[in-house]
């Protein structure tokens, strides 16, 4: 195969180098396009055909339904690793030794208290505030309480900022959850595991000891692993481009949380449950809603279906669907919603509209059913997605900074008015 691509514009030929990745993906390096042609650029709304970077963190193949973190398959990691181990792998590139994981966890625990003044910010929010908006604000506010973690350049300073956010973010998640439920904002226990501590901080009632449910713990650990990274998705690209201005890790993460909130992205897990509940309230008539999803005149979409990249089954959805069955069975939860979800999936996988468009269940289709069975309210589902995605965002931000990538600044094709003269108001 040639190592160059040739482009012909107005009879003149231009050559551009090809970049081939370790999984044989091929890209045309157009970084010299504008300077070597007469300011010609490319146009690709939504960047469906455009790579923003070279990355060594996550590989996914949408056609084959493959997802790997640093070369390890998501299936193996979900079965054999725990979330903190996967966080270390994503951020630093290798699975940790026992000593490395112990040091990582103790460095994180040393940072797992937040400034008491943050309680005042939490208190200022109405109970009706959406948790994702609260979490984005609290994450950005961390910059004010940790100024030394802002514009970090050395690997050592980056490490300090990373263990800080990994220690404090679960507290912000727990306090966001507890605020909505009128519970005291307290801490967990440094003697617990990372995910155990998250569950205790979220669910401990003030008047009783918290009893850890191993089924819930195992399910949450697996869900967080499955959400941990997904290469250059909307929110991760947002973290990378915000971070490219050197605004610092916490503020960059805050932009990612806001991007994830959208119902077309991470907010879909909440939208899926709301959709399933409305179908259930409407008598469980899945045919009616399948018809609505296919009707071009109807804005209704089958939430939890379709994906920008996966044109095959989302490998995470397969694992989560199996976990949903296990968790509900183990918890003895009979959930009509799960039956409706399975009926919709069965119909969609046979329906030409969905098959022709390669619309399969994605990561969000079943995750909410497990969160609900765990006692997590619907509007906290995307917060749990953010908790899982945190190490991926951190890994991508760190890679962008260590690679000394330039500030992100896409171009445009201007299609507005050409030059015209100002007219006084009485002449308009
Ligand atoms: C996540 O990018 C990532 O990696 C994201 C993520 C991650 O881990 O970070 O995987 C997490 O965001 C998962 C996706 C969660 N979103 C949803 O479940 C919302 C519902 N899905 C859709 O809105 C949609 O499928 C998207 C946004 C996910 C993908 O949209 P695309 O690839 O831009 O597809 P499209 O909008 O161009 O649609 C192609 C066709 C259209 O029909 P035609 O115009 O060809 O006739 O498929 C149709 C669409 O109308 N279509 C759907 C549909 N999704 C696409 N029709 C009905 N229901 C749907 N869900």
Boltz pocket constraint, residues with backbone or C-beta under 6 A from the ligand:
constraints:
  - pocket:
      binder: B
      contacts: [[A, 227], [A, 229], [A, 230], [A, 232], [A, 233], [A, 234], [A, 263], [A, 264], [A, 265], [A, 266], [A, 268], [A, 293], [A, 294], [A, 300], [A, 301], [A, 302], [A, 303], [A, 304], [A, 305], [A, 306], [A, 307], [A, 308], [A, 309], [A, 357], [A, 359], [A, 362], [A, 363], [A, 364]]
      max_distance: 6.0
